[in-house]
Amino acid sequence: MSAPPGTDWRPALAPATVRRHDPVRDADLLLLPERVGVLTGSAGTVLGLCDGTRSVGDIVAELAERFPDAPVATDVPVFLERLRKEGWLR
């Protein structure tokens, strides 16, 4: 049985991207040269799992365990793909 489309990709932060916590805003940030993204909700938790070793399917499975009532199977792959298109993930 093969994985659903896109779930075998192993996302990691793009080379010039840095994830930081801003204590003033109490928010996680993604930093690229001349760009800053403020991560809201559970986005920081999701990106914390994007280490290049876990597949999207693995990330979804882990988040589904942590947050059993959340729609992670539908929302997380779309979110990660959007960040890849923006250049934040590779």
Backbone as CSV, one residue per row, in Angstrom:
resi,resn,N_x,N_y,N_z,CA_x,CA_y,CA_z,C_x,C_y,C_z
1,MET,0.855,-1.181,0.000,0.000,0.000,0.000,0.896,1.238,0.000
2,SER,0.672,2.164,-0.907,1.510,3.360,-0.975,0.878,4.493,-0.174
3,ALA,1.715,5.456,0.168,1.261,6.606,0.947,0.426,7.529,0.065
4,PRO,-0.507,8.277,0.655,-1.265,9.260,-0.123,-0.322,10.268,-0.762
5,PRO,-0.729,10.863,-1.898,0.145,11.819,-2.589,0.665,12.907,-1.659
6,GLY,1.956,13.166,-1.735,2.563,14.240,-0.960,2.957,13.882,0.456
7,THR,2.563,12.701,0.939,2.851,12.376,2.332,4.234,11.762,2.518
8,ASP,4.930,11.431,1.428,6.278,10.867,1.568,7.364,11.942,1.546
9,TRP,7.012,13.182,1.228,7.941,14.310,1.263,8.411,14.499,2.700
10,ARG,9.701,14.784,2.888,10.277,14.990,4.218,10.655,16.468,4.361
11,PRO,9.708,17.295,4.812,9.950,18.735,4.862,11.002,19.134,5.891
12,ALA,11.755,20.153,5.521,12.746,20.771,6.405,12.777,22.258,6.064
13,LEU,13.218,23.060,7.012,13.337,24.489,6.733,14.301,24.702,5.580
14,ALA,13.984,25.655,4.716,14.868,26.014,3.612,16.193,26.511,4.186
15,PRO,17.286,26.393,3.433,18.613,26.733,3.967,18.729,28.113,4.617
16,ALA,18.106,29.120,4.077,18.247,30.468,4.637,17.177,30.789,5.681
17,THR,16.317,29.827,5.984,15.213,30.050,6.920,15.615,29.682,8.341
18,VAL,15.245,30.535,9.283,15.530,30.310,10.701,14.216,30.429,11.468
19,ARG,13.992,29.510,12.386,12.809,29.567,13.256,13.261,30.090,14.609
20,ARG,12.581,31.121,15.099,12.909,31.737,16.389,11.625,32.001,17.169
21,HIS,11.789,32.070,18.475,10.674,32.486,19.326,10.891,33.941,19.716
22,ASP,9.870,34.752,19.512,9.921,36.166,19.897,9.225,36.301,21.251
23,PRO,10.004,36.525,22.335,9.383,36.612,23.656,8.495,37.840,23.832
24,VAL,8.752,38.891,23.080,7.928,40.098,23.197,6.520,39.813,22.680
25,ARG,6.433,39.173,21.518,5.131,38.820,20.941,4.607,37.490,21.473
26,ASP,5.481,36.746,22.150,5.182,35.375,22.567,4.681,34.577,21.368
27,ALA,5.470,34.660,20.281,5.101,33.981,19.043,6.350,33.399,18.392
28,ASP,6.144,32.314,17.663,7.224,31.759,16.853,7.280,32.515,15.539
29,LEU,8.504,32.703,15.055,8.724,33.426,13.803,9.528,32.568,12.848
30,LEU,9.315,32.783,11.558,10.185,32.236,10.521,10.894,33.418,9.895
31,LEU,12.211,33.339,9.863,13.010,34.445,9.342,13.731,34.014,8.087
32,LEU,13.584,34.802,7.058,14.351,34.698,5.818,14.951,36.066,5.579
33,PRO,16.007,36.155,4.793,16.525,37.490,4.503,15.411,38.410,3.977
34,GLU,15.205,39.493,4.660,14.228,40.518,4.322,12.773,40.062,4.380
35,ARG,12.506,38.941,5.053,11.133,38.457,5.232,10.995,37.890,6.640
36,VAL,9.827,38.118,7.226,9.512,37.538,8.531,8.090,37.006,8.461
37,GLY,7.906,35.790,8.941,6.570,35.217,9.042,6.261,34.953,10.504
38,VAL,5.110,35.415,10.954,4.680,35.176,12.327,3.803,33.931,12.309
39,LEU,4.187,32.937,13.097,3.450,31.680,13.160,2.388,31.777,14.242
40,THR,1.161,31.515,13.880,0.060,31.586,14.839,-0.493,30.188,15.099
41,GLY,-1.263,30.083,16.143,-1.883,28.805,16.480,-0.847,27.716,16.674
42,SER,-1.066,26.577,16.057,-0.165,25.436,16.218,0.883,25.358,15.110
43,ALA,1.034,26.406,14.317,2.000,26.388,13.214,3.422,26.133,13.704
44,GLY,3.796,26.700,14.822,5.133,26.476,15.380,5.350,25.025,15.769
45,THR,4.317,24.401,16.299,4.399,22.983,16.662,4.590,22.130,15.419
46,VAL,3.835,22.431,14.376,3.946,21.688,13.117,5.347,21.842,12.551
47,LEU,5.839,23.059,12.474,7.165,23.291,11.893,8.278,22.724,12.753
48,GLY,8.055,22.595,14.041,9.042,21.967,14.909,9.290,20.510,14.544
49,LEU,8.350,19.896,13.869,8.485,18.504,13.438,9.112,18.379,12.047
50,CYS,9.304,19.492,11.372,9.858,19.489,10.007,11.383,19.525,10.079
51,ASP,11.963,18.367,10.346,13.414,18.281,10.523,14.116,17.557,9.380
52,GLY,13.369,17.206,8.345,13.963,16.519,7.206,14.029,15.011,7.367
53,THR,13.705,14.507,8.544,13.717,13.053,8.752,12.310,12.472,8.756
54,ARG,11.338,13.264,9.173,9.948,12.804,9.207,9.258,13.129,7.883
55,SER,8.472,12.193,7.401,7.649,12.464,6.221,6.415,13.247,6.654
56,VAL,5.710,13.798,5.675,4.457,14.492,5.991,3.505,13.520,6.685
57,GLY,3.466,12.288,6.213,2.621,11.280,6.858,2.996,11.047,8.307
58,ASP,4.303,11.010,8.588,4.766,10.843,9.976,4.355,12.035,10.838
59,ILE,4.486,13.228,10.275,4.118,14.456,10.999,2.624,14.448,11.307
60,VAL,1.826,14.089,10.305,0.372,14.022,10.498,0.036,12.999,11.578
61,ALA,0.668,11.830,11.534,0.388,10.785,12.528,0.732,11.252,13.936
62,GLU,1.889,11.909,14.077,2.292,12.382,15.411,1.343,13.458,15.925
63,LEU,0.959,14.384,15.054,0.041,15.442,15.473,-1.354,14.894,15.765
64,ALA,-1.770,13.874,15.030,-3.081,13.258,15.280,-3.113,12.604,16.661
65,GLU,-1.972,12.066,17.088,-1.894,11.504,18.442,-1.973,12.600,19.494
66,ARG,-1.251,13.696,19.247,-1.227,14.801,20.219,-2.557,15.534,20.289
67,PHE,-3.197,15.706,19.126,-4.426,16.500,19.019,-5.502,15.665,18.320
68,PRO,-6.076,14.695,19.013,-6.971,13.744,18.366,-8.228,14.353,17.735
69,ASP,-8.662,15.495,18.192,-9.881,16.094,17.640,-9.611,17.113,16.535
70,ALA,-8.354,17.364,16.233,-8.006,18.364,15.214,-7.976,17.714,13.827
71,PRO,-8.298,18.474,12.790,-8.311,17.939,11.423,-6.913,17.943,10.782
72,VAL,-5.945,17.333,11.453,-4.560,17.407,10.980,-4.357,16.714,9.640
73,ALA,-5.077,15.649,9.366,-4.885,14.903,8.117,-5.213,15.749,6.891
74,THR,-6.134,16.673,7.027,-6.481,17.534,5.894,-5.748,18.864,5.930
75,ASP,-5.543,19.428,7.121,-4.964,20.769,7.219,-3.445,20.813,7.117
76,VAL,-2.762,19.871,7.745,-1.295,19.930,7.807,-0.628,19.782,6.434
77,PRO,-1.006,18.808,5.604,-0.355,18.718,4.283,-0.538,19.981,3.436
78,VAL,-1.715,20.570,3.497,-1.984,21.804,2.740,-1.116,22.944,3.267
79,PHE,-1.020,23.065,4.587,-0.196,24.102,5.212,1.273,23.949,4.822
80,LEU,1.792,22.731,4.892,3.200,22.501,4.555,3.478,22.767,3.081
81,GLU,2.573,22.372,2.227,2.756,22.625,0.796,2.749,24.130,0.505
82,ARG,1.883,24.859,1.188,1.855,26.319,1.002,3.185,26.942,1.427
83,LEU,3.756,26.466,2.535,5.048,26.992,2.976,6.159,26.603,2.005
84,ARG,6.061,25.429,1.404,7.066,25.040,0.412,6.999,25.947,-0.801
85,LYS,5.793,26.255,-1.267,5.617,27.157,-2.422,6.139,28.558,-2.129
86,GLU,6.036,28.977,-0.869,6.524,30.298,-0.462,8.048,30.338,-0.285
87,GLY,8.679,29.164,-0.258,10.128,29.107,-0.114,10.629,28.929,1.301
88,TRP,9.730,28.717,2.265,10.129,28.542,3.651,10.634,27.127,3.926
89,LEU,10.087,26.159,3.167,10.464,24.754,3.352,11.063,24.201,2.070
90,ARG,11.883,23.177,2.233,12.397,22.457,1.060,11.977,21.014,1.141
